[in-house]
Amino acid sequence: MLKGEKVILRALKREDLLRQWQFNNDLEMEIAGGGDPPEPQSLARLEAEFDESVSRGGRDGTNFAIEADSTYIGSCGLFHFDQIAHTCEMGIGIGDRAYWSHGYGRDAVQVLLNYAFRLRNLHKVWLTVNANNERAIRSYKACGFTEEGRLRQHVWSNGKHIDLVYMGVLRSEWEAAHAFDGR
């Protein structure tokens, strides 16, 4: 549906669920994504949640599968919309380790921000990230996010308390950075 340089953001398909189940049960992925304490998830439960959602009909909303090289590699989405302030929270997870640190997450974030600002008319997109997830913080900064604050020792992660970092990007900042690239 939404195409970047390296990724396509599309609706989640039932055939994606096996890989998503593997990602959801990957301890390193869960800790990096802030899923503490990690909890197991059965494939049957994931399939039941998917089937229940599909049975309601309608649209899939603002949750997207991330596809690269015709392969499901993770997911991203927008949530916690504030209809008055025109803001929302963003989340992303690349579960396939072969696609880590190669710009796929950055491309997905750029596509998602284009969608948020140009197609949904949002004013600001924000996120939270564990302070020890340096790879994600570097990627978010490269996409235009700036640190807006932090909650000190707010998250229990992998046996210790760490800071929770709030980051955001304003539409005007994003537009200024993309004025000449045609996105």
C-alpha positions in Angstrom: 0.0 0.0 0.0 2.7 2.5 1.1 6.1 2.2 -0.7 9.5 3.3 0.4 12.9 2.8 -1.1 13.4 -0.5 0.7 10.1 -1.5 2.2 6.4 -1.7 1.6 3.9 -1.0 4.4 0.8 -3.1 3.9 -2.0 -4.8 5.8 -1.0 -7.8 7.9 -1.9 -11.2 6.3 -2.6 -14.5 8.0 0.5 -16.0 6.4 2.6 -13.4 8.3 1.5 -14.7 11.7 4.0 -17.5 12.0 6.9 -15.1 11.6 5.3 -12.6 13.9 4.9 -15.3 16.5 8.6 -16.0 16.2 9.4 -12.3 16.6 7.1 -12.0 19.6 8.9 -14.9 21.3 12.4 -13.6 20.6 13.8 -12.5 24.0 16.3 -10.0 22.6 13.6 -8.5 20.4 11.2 -8.2 23.3 13.8 -6.6 25.6 14.9 -4.1 22.9 11.3 -3.2 22.1 10.5 -2.6 25.8 8.4 -5.7 26.2 9.5 -6.3 29.8 8.9 -8.5 31.4 8.9 -10.8 28.4 5.9 -13.0 28.2 5.4 -16.0 25.9 2.7 -16.0 23.2 1.2 -19.1 21.6 0.7 -19.2 17.9 -2.9 -20.2 18.5 -3.6 -17.1 20.6 -2.0 -14.8 17.9 -4.1 -16.5 15.3 -7.3 -16.2 17.4 -6.6 -12.4 17.9 -6.1 -12.0 14.2 -9.3 -13.9 13.3 -11.3 -11.9 15.8 -10.1 -8.7 14.4 -10.8 -9.8 10.8 -14.3 -11.0 11.8 -15.3 -7.5 12.8 -14.7 -6.3 9.2 -14.0 -2.8 8.2 -10.5 -1.4 7.6 -7.2 -2.5 9.2 -6.5 1.0 10.7 -3.0 2.4 11.0 -1.1 -0.8 11.8 1.1 -2.0 9.0 3.1 -5.1 8.1 6.6 -4.2 6.9 7.6 -6.1 3.8 11.1 -6.2 2.2 12.2 -8.4 -0.6 8.7 -10.0 -0.6 9.2 -11.1 3.0 7.4 -10.0 6.2 10.1 -8.5 8.4 8.1 -6.7 11.1 5.4 -4.2 11.8 4.8 -0.6 12.6 1.9 1.7 13.3 0.3 4.8 14.6 -1.8 4.9 17.7 -3.0 7.0 20.7 -4.4 9.7 18.3 -5.3 13.0 19.9 -7.9 14.5 17.5 -7.7 18.0 19.0 -3.9 18.4 19.0 -3.4 16.3 15.8 -0.7 14.1 17.4 -0.2 10.4 17.7 2.3 7.9 19.0 4.4 5.7 16.6 5.7 2.2 17.2 7.9 -0.1 15.1 9.6 -3.5 15.4 11.8 -5.2 12.8 11.8 -8.8 14.0 14.0 -10.3 11.3 17.6 -9.9 12.4 18.9 -10.1 8.8 17.2 -6.7 8.3 18.7 -5.0 11.4 21.1 -2.1 10.9 20.6 -1.9 7.1 18.2 1.0 6.9 15.0 -0.9 6.6 13.6 0.4 9.9 14.6 3.9 9.0 12.9 3.6 5.6 9.7 2.3 7.3 9.7 5.2 9.7 10.1 7.7 6.9 7.2 6.1 5.0 5.1 6.1 8.1 5.9 9.8 8.8 5.0 10.7 5.2 1.7 9.0 5.8 1.1 10.7 9.1 1.9 14.2 8.0 0.8 14.3 4.3 -2.1 11.9 4.3 -3.5 12.1 7.9 -2.7 15.8 8.4 -1.0 15.3 11.8 1.0 18.0 13.6 3.3 15.8 15.6 4.4 12.2 15.9 6.0 11.0 19.1 7.3 7.8 20.6 9.0 6.3 23.6 12.1 4.2 23.6 14.2 2.6 26.2 17.4 4.6 26.8 19.6 1.5 26.3 18.2 0.9 22.8 20.9 3.0 21.2 20.4 1.6 17.7 16.8 2.7 17.7 17.6 6.2 19.1 20.2 6.7 16.3 17.6 5.7 13.7 14.9 7.9 15.1 17.3 10.9 15.2 18.2 10.2 11.6 14.5 10.4 10.8 14.1 13.8 12.4 13.0 12.9 15.9 14.5 14.9 18.8 14.6 13.9 22.5 11.8 15.8 24.3 12.3 14.3 27.7 13.0 11.3 29.8 11.6 9.5 32.8 14.6 8.6 34.9 14.9 4.9 35.9 11.3 4.4 34.8 11.6 1.0 33.0 12.6 -2.3 34.5 14.5 -3.9 31.6 16.7 -7.0 31.7 17.4 -6.8 35.4 17.9 -3.1 35.9 16.1 0.2 35.9 16.7 2.4 32.8 15.4 5.7 31.5 12.4 5.9 29.2 13.1 8.5 26.5 10.3 10.5 24.8 11.1 11.7 21.3 9.0 13.6 18.8 9.0 15.2 15.4 6.8 18.1 14.3 5.3 18.3 10.8 7.1 21.6 10.1 10.5 19.9 11.0 9.8 16.9 8.8 8.6 19.1 5.9 11.7 21.3 6.1 13.9 18.2 6.0 12.0 16.7 3.0 11.3 19.9 1.0 13.5 18.7 -1.9 13.4 14.9 -1.9 9.8 14.6 -3.3 8.5 12.4 -0.4 
